[in-house]
């Protein structure tokens, strides 16, 4: 087992004032990581990874997910990230060069007609052409 160190640096000087923030997080007892870069074909919705109570190809155990990062490596195109629970889905637009991070497998909250539970899949759809993405997943 190992410790995963996450260092998020936001660096900016605004009005001659340094407003930079450096956030460091340590996640202990990591026993497995998966890191992959691949292309999302134009006009497709591609499953990046799934979460379940049973480990399998492209599937990680729900309760063991401690960190996940999906980075859009495209220089110009955004991607639509689709985060699905067993009953609902939410979409996020991830700009070119930007990342989306998760620290848990839980989607919580509800509205009048929507109720969320654990994430079961993360899918992505490129906008306007093929796009490369990278993911990094750490589990216990």
N, C-alpha and C positions, 0 to 999 in steps of 0.2 A: 504494500500500500504506500501511497505517496501523497504529498500535499500539492495542490494546484494553486498557483499564485496568479491572480488576475490583477493587472495594473491598468487602470483606465486614466489616461491623461487628457485633460481638456485644457488647451493652452491658448490664451488670448490676452491681449492688452487692449483695453478699451478706455479712451479718454486719458491716456498716460497712466492708467492704473492696471496693474497686473491682476486679472480676475481668474487666473488659472486654478484648476482644481486637479489634484492627483488622488484618486481613490484606489486603495489596495485592499484586496480581499483574499483570504486564504480559505480554501476548502480542503478539509482533511479527509483522509481515508479513501482517496480515489484509487480504485483498483483497475480501471479500464478507461482508455480513451479511444475515440475513433475520429479520424480526420480524413476528409475526402474533398477533392476538387472535381467538379464535373460540369458538363454543359447541359443547359436546359434548351431543348429544341424549340425553335420558333413555333408559336401557335399551339403549344402543348401545356398540360398541367402535369407536373412530375412530382411523385412522392419522394421527398428527400429522406425522411425516416419516419418510423412509427413507434409508438409506445404501447406496451401491453404487459400483462402479468406473466407472459411467456416470452423468453428471449428467442430471437430467430434472426434470419438474414434481414438486415436493414431495420430490425426491431429491437428496442431496448426495454428493459424492465422498468415499468412506470415508477415504482417506488425508489429505484436506484439512481434516477437522473438527478444530477447535482448542478450541471452547467451545460448549456448548449449555446453556440454562436453560429449564426448563418450570415455570411458576408456575400454581398453582391459584388463580384469582381469586375463587372462590366464598367467600361469607362464612360458610357453615355446612357445606357438603358436602365430604367427602373425594373424591378420585379415585383409581382404581387405574391406575398406570402400568405398562405391559407392555413390557419391554425384551427384544427377541428377537434371537438370533443365527440362523444358518442351521439350527441343530439344536436349540436350547433356548430357553426363555423364562423370565424372572424377573419377578415382580410386586412393586411397591412401592406402599404406601399413602401418598399425599401429602395431608396434612391441609389444611383450608381455609386459604388465605392463605400456604401454604408453597411452597417451590421444590425442584426436583430438578435437580442440575447434573452435566454430563459434561465431562471435559477430554480425552477420547480416544474413539475408536470401538471400542476393544478390550474384550471381555469375556474375562477369563482365569480359569483354574482348572478343576478337574475333581473329580468324586467317583467313586465306584465305577461309576455308570452314566451320568453326565453329563459332557459335554465342551463347552466354550464356545469361540467364535471371535469374529470381528468382529460388531458390532451391525449388523443389517440393517433393523430398524424399531423405532419407538417408537409405541406405541398407548396410548390412554387410555379408561377407562370411568368415567362418573360414578356416584356412589353415592346412590340415593334421589331423583334428579331431574336435570335439565339443569344443567350447570356450565360456566362460562367459564374458558378457560385462555389463557395467553400463552406463546409461545416466542420465544427470541432465540438465533440460531445465528451463529457466526463461523467462517469458513473461509479458507484460504490459496489 
